[in-house]
């Protein structure tokens, strides 16, 4: 996924009301940027942290700037825009990067849940049409150690419901998958944040036991593009 306009560096002043952030950019200009991330953004939203924003130049938006990346003290970039995760995973499936889903093509974004309310993130189909697979995608940015990322970064009742639905699908004989999309390069492992949301960790392990494909892939992140490149190990 390539950014459609150059990113602008800045310094975070504060994040507030979940979806807003005050940022100082070039020429000491203070802007308010939209923040497409509902999590706690632990380690990604510290005052004074170097960040990168995109000017959408959309006159219909109240806040035309979009916060896209954060930068660690070591200079590593983190993709904080959760809305990109579905697109990144779809691109990785179509290009064959996610080997566990080889042969599938993206059939639809946000398909309805066949067993109840809500939607999943992706519906996949084999090229011969013989089987479908429903996929839930989770954007991961929080760290649990030097090379281990964790999910979630806050209690996620929504995430718990998604796991319960994936379990029901698998138990009904349907193909179901959960993909952790890690938008940072300094990660080798992904784990459940049991100390933050014990129920999520319990359901995640139950899903694996029920036959849900649980996968984790890491991205190469730059100010020009974010692309999933490599499989990560699960530490569960």
PyMOL commands that set and color helices and strands:
alter all, ss='L'
color gray80, all
select helices_A, chain A and resi 26-28+84-94+99-101+157-171+198-210
alter helices_A, ss='H'
color red, helices_A
select strands_A, chain A and resi 7-16+20-25+29-34+50-55+65-71+77-79+104-109+122-126+132-140+148-151+175-182+189-192+213-221+226-231+233-234
alter strands_A, ss='S'
color yellow, strands_A
deselect
rebuild
show_as cartoon
